[in-house]
């Protein structure tokens, strides 16, 4: 209790100053009374202590303490007031020194979680929020981040945050419109030469999907890479990945049943991701994943989801149960769920207390862990029931799964299209070079992505952006694997040749822009290369190097979560 009090006081310096002032006043009154003054003179004298005025020549100890404590308290209050007055200017000064940092716009729960995670990883962070009373700015400052009070949609505020020198900007404001406005203005402020990458939180599922699809088409032509994410969808993806319904190594002939409690965006995301996983795992085309969905209007929600995602019907056998997910109703569900090969339960309800209650009811008869999605596992009311984030504890098989912790993490920033393609390109290069016998000592760039210099990462990102243009010329496009039924495209000889030609032209233009010239013998010191020729004049052995890249491109994109598709 004393430790908690100390922490509370350290976060509230004005409370400490106030207590010191009261202590000085009380000691002053007592001291003057001990010196023989009457009550009114004692009160008046205690007030005058704050102006460093004391009359007795030999004051008692209490008055001696008060005569020093009072002016010190007044001085501390004055300094605090000045710091408060100029705090905005101090934060702006700190922001001016930032480079290669992350800007987080909107310091609600999502923004605070992201700031916490980024600072824990050692990243430099600038947070922007328009509400000083919301607590987000104070949380950011305590974590060592620069915290700016203001409107992130204001270009001047983005300039103060040095967006032009930032590495990432994440929009986690209160609504989709504000986030999109911030993203657009940040792109203008950053300028064409910026390496800024923007990630935008979108809560509307339909809008988020449309924007992600549009971003795939726009990324190749824009200098600022923009990506979109949904907390509900990211949490659903993480739930399936962390707690899969099927152990990939168990060799089971048929899957267990999947029980999903809820029909909101997160619950729908769990169903869709489970179906896509099953699509790649099932051994027969007619084998369907048994799923039970429970909610008050489960039938209508499932019908609507099937209408939007027709392949879901051939991949899953869905039993929709229209029932309130309370203790009695879930207990009655026991006979309806067979679970011959086991049962994996996911609880995704809008109200946290209802979700935890449903999880506790299910753990009475569900064999495995019951995964309960809550807004924030660290702040969940389930902690009072001895439930722990991310793991079951003794006496319980309910696992709290925090949506904000999972979605608003530094790893989220690394799943952006350009970033994931750049990483895949680097990993492909490393594999090829190591297979050819190269070593890190000979070629320092054969290191993990995190250990590369920013200049090398920038080259890989430029290369990744160019892939979109290569595909466009060949009549191809990359699509997220979140879409249904995307066949793996087998590239024709014409498409391979088009991609190889485009890749060579990209490489040649980049080298010429960097000061390289043609010469019959390669000389890296003098920047001379024999392949700096138009494609038609290039030796076939050099063309084959580019064709090898084109042949590997489908697998490279697949590793990054994308599939090639021919344009219609």
NUVEX-744758 format. One record per residue (C-alpha): residue number from 1; x, y, z. Coordinates in steps of 0.2 Angstrom, whole numbers, always signed. Layout:
ATOM    n     xx     yy     zz
ATOM  NUM      X      Y      Z
...
END
This chain:
ATOM    n     xx     yy     zz
ATOM    1     +0     +0     +0
ATOM    2    +14    +12     +4
ATOM    3    +22     +8    -12
ATOM    4     +6    +12    -22
ATOM    5     +5    +28    -12
ATOM    6    +23    +33    -17
ATOM    7    +20    +29    -35
ATOM    8     +4    +39    -35
ATOM    9    +13    +54    -27
ATOM   10    +27    +53    -40
ATOM   11    +14    +55    -54
ATOM   12     +7    +70    -45
ATOM   13    +20    +83    -40
ATOM   14     +7    +96    -37
ATOM   15     +0    +85    -23
ATOM   16    +18    +84    -15
ATOM   17    +19   +103    -16
ATOM   18     +2   +105     -8
ATOM   19     +6    +94     +6
ATOM   20    +23   +103     +9
ATOM   21    +14   +120     +9
ATOM   22     +1   +113    +22
ATOM   23    +15   +106    +33
ATOM   24    +25   +122    +32
ATOM   25     +9   +132    +37
ATOM   26     +4   +121    +51
ATOM   27    +22   +121    +58
ATOM   28    +23   +140    +57
ATOM   29     +6   +142    +67
ATOM   30    +13   +130    +80
ATOM   31    +30   +139    +81
ATOM   32    +22   +156    +83
ATOM   33    +11   +149    +97
ATOM   34    +26   +142   +105
ATOM   35    +34   +159   +104
ATOM   36    +20   +167   +114
ATOM   37     +9   +174   +100
ATOM   38    -10   +173   +100
ATOM   39    -20   +163    +87
ATOM   40    -23   +177    +75
ATOM   41     -5   +183    +75
ATOM   42     +1   +165    +73
ATOM   43    -10   +162    +58
ATOM   44     -4   +179    +50
ATOM   45    +14   +175    +54
ATOM   46    +13   +158    +46
ATOM   47     +6   +166    +30
ATOM   48    +21   +178    +30
ATOM   49    +33   +164    +31
ATOM   50    +30   +161    +12
ATOM   51    +37   +178     +9
ATOM   52    +53   +174    +20
ATOM   53    +48   +185    +34
ATOM   54    +50   +180    +52
ATOM   55    +51   +191    +67
ATOM   56    +57   +180    +82
ATOM   57    +76   +181    +84
ATOM   58    +77   +164    +93
ATOM   59    +63   +154    +85
ATOM   60    +58   +137    +91
ATOM   61    +62   +121    +81
ATOM   62    +45   +120    +73
ATOM   63    +46   +138    +67
ATOM   64    +64   +136    +61
ATOM   65    +58   +121    +50
ATOM   66    +43   +131    +43
ATOM   67    +53   +146    +39
ATOM   68    +64   +136    +27
ATOM   69    +50   +124    +20
ATOM   70    +38   +138    +16
ATOM   71    +49   +148     +3
ATOM   72    +55   +131     -4
ATOM   73    +38   +126     -7
ATOM   74    +34   +142    -15
ATOM   75    +49   +141    -26
ATOM   76    +44   +123    -31
ATOM   77    +27   +129    -36
ATOM   78    +34   +143    -46
ATOM   79    +46   +132    -55
ATOM   80    +32   +119    -58
ATOM   81    +21   +133    -65
ATOM   82    +34   +138    -77
ATOM   83    +37   +121    -83
ATOM   84    +19   +118    -85
ATOM   85    +18   +135    -95
ATOM   86    +32   +130   -106
ATOM   87    +30   +111   -107
ATOM   88    +23   +112   -125
ATOM   89    +38   +122   -131
ATOM   90    +50   +109   -122
ATOM   91    +41    +94   -130
ATOM   92    +42   +103   -147
ATOM   93    +61   +106   -144
ATOM   94    +63    +87   -140
ATOM   95    +53    +83   -156
ATOM   96    +65    +93   -167
ATOM   97    +79    +82   -162
ATOM   98    +70    +66   -167
ATOM   99    +75    +56   -183
ATOM  100    +70    +38   -189
ATOM  101    +56    +38   -175
ATOM  102    +38    +33   -174
ATOM  103    +24    +45   -173
ATOM  104     +8    +39   -165
ATOM  105     -7    +50   -168
ATOM  106    -21    +47   -155
ATOM  107    -16    +41   -137
ATOM  108    -32    +32   -132
ATOM  109    -30    +13   -127
ATOM  110    -24     +8   -144
ATOM  111    -11    +22   -145
ATOM  112     -5    +20   -127
ATOM  113     -2     +1   -130
ATOM  114     +8     +4   -145
ATOM  115    +19    +18   -137
ATOM  116    +22     +5   -122
ATOM  117    +27     -9   -134
ATOM  118    +38     +3   -145
ATOM  119    +47    +11   -130
ATOM  120    +50     -6   -122
ATOM  121    +59    -11   -139
ATOM  122    +69     +5   -138
ATOM  123    +61    +15   -152
ATOM  124    +60    +34   -151
ATOM  125    +42    +39   -151
ATOM  126    +32    +55   -153
ATOM  127    +14    +54   -148
ATOM  128     +0    +67   -153
ATOM  129    -17    +69   -144
ATOM  130    -29    +83   -143
ATOM  131    -35    +79   -125
ATOM  132    -24    +83   -111
ATOM  133    -37    +76    -98
ATOM  134    -38    +59   -106
ATOM  135    -21    +53    -98
ATOM  136    -13    +47   -114
ATOM  137     -1    +62   -115
ATOM  138     +5    +58    -97
ATOM  139     +7    +40   -100
ATOM  140    +17    +43   -116
ATOM  141    +29    +55   -106
ATOM  142    +31    +43    -92
ATOM  143    +37    +30   -105
ATOM  144    +50    +42   -111
ATOM  145    +41    +47   -127
ATOM  146    +39    +65   -133
ATOM  147    +20    +70   -131
ATOM  148    +13    +84   -141
ATOM  149     -4    +92   -136
ATOM  150    -13    +96   -152
ATOM  151    -24    +90   -167
ATOM  152    -15    +77   -178
ATOM  153    -25    +83   -193
ATOM  154    -16   +100   -192
ATOM  155     -2    +99   -205
ATOM  156     +8   +111   -193
ATOM  157     +7    +99   -179
ATOM  158    +13    +85   -190
ATOM  159    +28    +96   -195
ATOM  160    +32    +98   -176
ATOM  161    +32    +79   -175
ATOM  162    +45    +79   -189
ATOM  163    +35    +67   -199
ATOM  164    +47    +71   -214
ATOM  165    +60    +62   -204
ATOM  166    +50    +48   -196
ATOM  167    +51    +30   -200
ATOM  168    +33    +26   -196
ATOM  169    +17    +35   -193
ATOM  170     +2    +26   -185
ATOM  171    -15    +33   -184
ATOM  172    -25    +27   -169
ATOM  173    -37    +41   -167
ATOM  174    -55    +39   -161
ATOM  175    -64    +37   -178
ATOM  176    -60    +31   -196
ATOM  177    -63    +48   -204
ATOM  178    -50    +56   -193
ATOM  179    -37    +43   -196
ATOM  180    -39    +44   -215
ATOM  181    -37    +63   -214
ATOM  182    -21    +62   -203
ATOM  183    -14    +49   -216
ATOM  184    -17    +60   -231
ATOM  185    -10    +76   -223
ATOM  186     +5    +66   -216
ATOM  187     +9    +60   -234
ATOM  188     +8    +79   -240
ATOM  189    +19    +85   -226
ATOM  190    +32    +70   -228
ATOM  191    +36    +75   -246
ATOM  192    +41    +64   -261
ATOM  193    +58    +60   -254
ATOM  194    +52    +53   -237
ATOM  195    +54    +35   -232
ATOM  196    +38    +37   -221
ATOM  197    +27    +22   -219
ATOM  198     +9    +25   -213
ATOM  199     -2    +13   -204
ATOM  200    -20    +17   -202
ATOM  201    -33     +9   -190
ATOM  202    -50     +6   -198
ATOM  203    -64     +0   -188
ATOM  204    -77     -2   -202
ATOM  205    -74    -20   -209
ATOM  206    -80    -16   -226
ATOM  207    -71     +1   -228
ATOM  208    -55     -8   -221
ATOM  209    -56    -21   -234
ATOM  210    -59     -9   -248
ATOM  211    -44     +2   -243
ATOM  212    -32    -13   -242
ATOM  213    -37    -18   -259
ATOM  214    -35     +0   -266
ATOM  215    -18     +1   -257
ATOM  216    -11    -14   -267
ATOM  217    -15     -4   -283
ATOM  218     -8    +12   -277
ATOM  219     +8     +7   -267
ATOM  220    +19     +5   -283
ATOM  221    +16    +23   -288
ATOM  222    +16    +33   -271
ATOM  223    +32    +38   -261
ATOM  224    +23    +35   -245
ATOM  225    +18    +17   -241
ATOM  226     +1    +17   -233
ATOM  227     -7     +1   -224
ATOM  228    -23     -2   -215
ATOM  229    -27    -13   -200
ATOM  230    -42    -18   -190
ATOM  231    -40    -22   -171
ATOM  232    -54    -35   -172
ATOM  233    -46    -43   -188
ATOM  234    -29    -43   -181
ATOM  235    -34    -50   -165
ATOM  236    -44    -64   -174
ATOM  237    -29    -68   -185
ATOM  238    -18    -69   -169
ATOM  239    -31    -80   -160
ATOM  240    -31    -93   -173
ATOM  241    -12    -93   -175
ATOM  242     -9    -94   -156
ATOM  243    -23   -106   -152
ATOM  244    -26   -116   -168
ATOM  245    -41   -128   -168
ATOM  246    -30   -142   -176
ATOM  247    -13   -147   -170
ATOM  248     -4   -147   -187
ATOM  249     +7   -161   -182
ATOM  250     -6   -173   -174
ATOM  251    -11   -182   -190
ATOM  252    -29   -182   -186
ATOM  253    -40   -189   -200
ATOM  254    -54   -176   -196
ATOM  255    -54   -159   -187
ATOM  256    -61   -155   -170
ATOM  257    -76   -145   -169
ATOM  258    -74   -126   -167
ATOM  259    -86   -117   -155
ATOM  260    -87    -98   -158
ATOM  261    -97    -88   -146
ATOM  262   -102    -71   -153
ATOM  263   -106    -64   -171
ATOM  264    -97    -47   -170
ATOM  265    -82    -42   -181
ATOM  266    -69    -52   -171
ATOM  267    -80    -68   -171
ATOM  268    -83    -67   -189
ATOM  269    -64    -64   -192
ATOM  270    -61    -80   -181
ATOM  271    -73    -90   -192
ATOM  272    -65    -84   -209
ATOM  273    -47    -86   -203
ATOM  274    -51   -104   -197
ATOM  275    -60   -108   -214
ATOM  276    -45   -102   -224
ATOM  277    -33   -112   -213
ATOM  278    -44   -127   -216
ATOM  279    -44   -124   -234
ATOM  280    -25   -127   -235
ATOM  281    -25   -142   -223
ATOM  282    -40   -153   -228
ATOM  283    -36   -169   -237
ATOM  284    -52   -170   -247
ATOM  285    -62   -157   -256
ATOM  286    -78   -162   -248
ATOM  287    -71   -162   -230
ATOM  288    -79   -148   -221
ATOM  289    -74   -140   -204
ATOM  290    -88   -142   -191
ATOM  291    -92   -125   -183
ATOM  292   -105   -120   -170
ATOM  293   -109   -102   -168
ATOM  294   -119    -96   -153
ATOM  295   -127    -78   -151
ATOM  296   -144    -71   -150
ATOM  297   -145    -68   -169
ATOM  298   -133    -81   -175
ATOM  299   -143    -87   -189
ATOM  300   -145    -70   -197
ATOM  301   -127    -66   -195
ATOM  302   -121    -83   -202
ATOM  303   -133    -81   -217
ATOM  304   -126    -64   -221
ATOM  305   -108    -70   -219
ATOM  306   -111    -84   -231
ATOM  307   -119    -72   -243
ATOM  308   -103    -62   -243
ATOM  309    -91    -76   -243
ATOM  310    -98    -91   -253
ATOM  311    -83   -102   -251
ATOM  312    -87   -103   -233
ATOM  313   -101   -114   -236
ATOM  314    -91   -128   -245
ATOM  315    -77   -126   -232
ATOM  316    -87   -127   -216
ATOM  317   -102   -135   -209
ATOM  318   -110   -121   -198
ATOM  319   -123   -124   -185
ATOM  320   -130   -107   -180
ATOM  321   -138   -107   -162
ATOM  322   -149    -92   -158
ATOM  323   -147    -91   -139
ATOM  324   -141    -79   -126
ATOM  325   -123    -84   -122
ATOM  326   -127    -86   -103
ATOM  327   -122    -99    -91
ATOM  328   -138   -110    -93
ATOM  329   -139   -108   -112
ATOM  330   -121   -113   -114
ATOM  331   -123   -128   -102
ATOM  332   -138   -134   -113
ATOM  333   -127   -133   -128
ATOM  334   -116   -148   -121
ATOM  335   -126   -161   -130
ATOM  336   -127   -152   -146
ATOM  337   -108   -151   -148
ATOM  338   -101   -168   -151
ATOM  339    -82   -164   -152
ATOM  340    -77   -181   -156
ATOM  341    -59   -176   -160
ATOM  342    -59   -162   -147
ATOM  343    -67   -145   -146
ATOM  344    -59   -128   -147
ATOM  345    -69   -113   -140
ATOM  346    -67    -95   -145
ATOM  347    -77    -82   -135
ATOM  348    -79    -65   -144
ATOM  349    -92    -55   -137
ATOM  350    -94    -36   -136
ATOM  351    -96    -35   -117
ATOM  352    -81    -40   -107
ATOM  353    -90    -46    -92
ATOM  354   -102    -57   -102
ATOM  355    -87    -64   -112
ATOM  356    -78    -69    -96
ATOM  357    -94    -76    -89
ATOM  358    -97    -87   -105
ATOM  359    -79    -93   -104
ATOM  360    -81    -98    -86
ATOM  361    -97   -108    -91
ATOM  362    -89   -116   -105
ATOM  363    -73   -122    -96
ATOM  364    -85   -134    -85
ATOM  365    -86   -145   -100
ATOM  366    -75   -140   -114
ATOM  367    -59   -151   -115
ATOM  368    -46   -138   -120
ATOM  369    -43   -120   -116
ATOM  370    -57   -108   -118
ATOM  371    -50    -92   -127
ATOM  372    -59    -76   -122
ATOM  373    -56    -60   -132
ATOM  374    -56    -45   -121
ATOM  375    -51    -27   -125
ATOM  376    -35    -27   -115
ATOM  377    -30    -42   -105
ATOM  378    -19    -32    -94
ATOM  379    -33    -22    -88
ATOM  380    -47    -35    -89
ATOM  381    -59    -38    -74
ATOM  382    -54    -56    -76
ATOM  383    -38    -53    -67
ATOM  384    -48    -52    -51
ATOM  385    -53    -70    -54
ATOM  386    -35    -75    -55
ATOM  387    -36    -76    -74
ATOM  388    -20    -72    -83
ATOM  389    -17    -65   -101
ATOM  390    -11    -77   -114
ATOM  391    -11    -93   -103
ATOM  392    -22   -104    -92
ATOM  393    -18   -105    -73
ATOM  394    -21   -118    -60
ATOM  395    -40   -120    -57
ATOM  396    -45   -112    -74
ATOM  397    -44   -116    -92
ATOM  398    -50    -99    -97
ATOM  399    -36    -89   -107
ATOM  400    -38    -70   -108
ATOM  401    -33    -64   -125
ATOM  402    -31    -45   -126
ATOM  403    -36    -38   -143
ATOM  404    -27    -21   -141
ATOM  405    -11    -30   -135
ATOM  406    -11    -42   -150
ATOM  407    -16    -29   -163
ATOM  408     -6    -14   -158
ATOM  409    +11    -21   -157
ATOM  410    +27    -17   -166
ATOM  411    +25    -33   -176
ATOM  412    +10    -25   -184
ATOM  413    +21    -12   -192
ATOM  414    +31    -25   -200
ATOM  415    +17    -34   -209
ATOM  416    +14    -19   -221
ATOM  417    +15    -24   -240
ATOM  418    +30    -15   -245
ATOM  419    +39    -20   -229
ATOM  420    +35    -38   -230
ATOM  421    +40    -39   -248
ATOM  422    +56    -30   -244
ATOM  423    +60    -43   -231
ATOM  424    +56    -57   -243
ATOM  425    +67    -50   -256
ATOM  426    +82    -49   -243
ATOM  427    +78    -67   -237
ATOM  428    +78    -73   -255
ATOM  429    +95    -64   -258
ATOM  430   +103    -72   -243
ATOM  431    +97    -89   -247
ATOM  432   +104    -88   -265
ATOM  433   +121    -81   -259
ATOM  434   +123    -93   -245
ATOM  435   +119   -108   -257
ATOM  436   +132   -101   -269
ATOM  437   +145   -102   -255
ATOM  438   +146    -83   -250
ATOM  439   +149    -79   -231
ATOM  440   +144    -64   -220
ATOM  441   +163    -59   -219
ATOM  442   +163    -57   -238
ATOM  443   +146    -49   -240
ATOM  444   +141    -40   -224
ATOM  445   +123    -38   -231
ATOM  446   +120    -57   -228
ATOM  447   +113    -53   -211
ATOM  448    +96    -53   -203
ATOM  449    +85    -39   -208
ATOM  450    +86    -31   -191
ATOM  451   +105    -29   -193
ATOM  452   +105    -21   -210
ATOM  453   +109     -3   -212
ATOM  454    +94     +9   -216
ATOM  455   +102    +12   -233
ATOM  456   +101     -6   -237
ATOM  457    +84     -8   -231
ATOM  458    +79     +7   -241
ATOM  459    +86     -1   -257
ATOM  460    +75    -17   -253
ATOM  461    +60     -6   -251
ATOM  462    +63     +3   -267
ATOM  463    +64    -14   -275
ATOM  464    +48    -20   -267
ATOM  465    +39     -5   -273
ATOM  466    +45     -9   -291
ATOM  467    +37    -26   -291
ATOM  468    +20    -19   -293
ATOM  469    +25    -10   -309
ATOM  470    +33    -26   -315
ATOM  471    +17    -36   -312
ATOM  472     +6    -22   -320
ATOM  473    +17    -23   -336
ATOM  474    +15    -42   -337
ATOM  475     -4    -41   -334
ATOM  476     -3    -48   -316
ATOM  477     -7    -42   -299
ATOM  478     -4    -47   -281
ATOM  479    -18    -51   -270
ATOM  480    -20    -53   -251
ATOM  481    -21    -72   -246
ATOM  482    -36    -66   -236
ATOM  483    -46    -67   -252
ATOM  484    -55    -84   -256
ATOM  485    -49    -96   -270
ATOM  486    -34    -87   -277
ATOM  487    -25   -100   -287
ATOM  488     -7   -100   -288
ATOM  489     -3    -93   -305
ATOM  490     +9   -103   -316
ATOM  491    +19    -90   -326
ATOM  492    +19    -92   -344
ATOM  493    +36    -89   -354
ATOM  494    +29    -72   -360
ATOM  495    +25    -67   -342
ATOM  496    +42    -73   -336
ATOM  497    +51    -63   -350
ATOM  498    +41    -47   -346
ATOM  499    +45    -48   -327
ATOM  500    +63    -52   -331
ATOM  501    +65    -37   -343
ATOM  502    +56    -25   -330
ATOM  503    +68    -31   -316
ATOM  504    +83    -28   -327
ATOM  505    +77    -10   -332
ATOM  506    +74     -6   -314
ATOM  507    +91    -12   -309
ATOM  508   +100     -3   -324
ATOM  509    +91    +14   -320
ATOM  510    +95    +13   -302
ATOM  511   +113    +10   -305
ATOM  512   +115    +24   -318
ATOM  513   +106    +36   -306
ATOM  514   +119    +31   -293
ATOM  515   +134    +35   -305
ATOM  516   +138    +18   -312
ATOM  517   +143    +17   -330
ATOM  518   +145     +3   -343
ATOM  519   +162     -6   -345
ATOM  520   +167    -23   -352
ATOM  521   +175    -27   -335
ATOM  522   +166    -25   -318
ATOM  523   +175    -13   -306
ATOM  524   +165     -9   -291
ATOM  525   +177     +4   -285
ATOM  526   +175    +14   -301
ATOM  527   +157     +9   -302
ATOM  528   +158     +0   -319
ATOM  529   +147    -14   -323
ATOM  530   +146    -25   -340
ATOM  531   +127    -27   -338
ATOM  532   +123     -9   -339
ATOM  533   +115    -12   -357
ATOM  534    +98    -12   -364
ATOM  535    +89    -29   -362
ATOM  536    +90    -33   -381
ATOM  537   +109    -30   -380
ATOM  538   +111    -40   -364
ATOM  539   +120    -57   -365
ATOM  540   +109    -72   -362
ATOM  541   +118    -77   -346
ATOM  542   +114    -61   -338
ATOM  543    +96    -62   -344
ATOM  544    +95    -78   -336
ATOM  545    +99    -70   -319
ATOM  546    +83    -59   -321
ATOM  547    +73    -74   -327
ATOM  548    +78    -84   -311
ATOM  549    +71    -69   -301
ATOM  550    +55    -69   -311
ATOM  551    +53    -88   -308
ATOM  552    +55    -86   -289
ATOM  553    +43    -71   -288
ATOM  554    +27    -81   -285
ATOM  555    +35    -91   -270
ATOM  556    +43    -75   -264
ATOM  557    +26    -66   -263
ATOM  558    +17    -81   -256
ATOM  559    +30    -81   -241
ATOM  560    +24    -63   -238
ATOM  561     +6    -67   -238
ATOM  562     +1    -63   -256
ATOM  563     -3    -73   -272
ATOM  564     -2    -69   -290
ATOM  565    -17    -67   -300
ATOM  566    -20    -63   -319
ATOM  567    -30    -47   -322
ATOM  568    -47    -50   -329
END
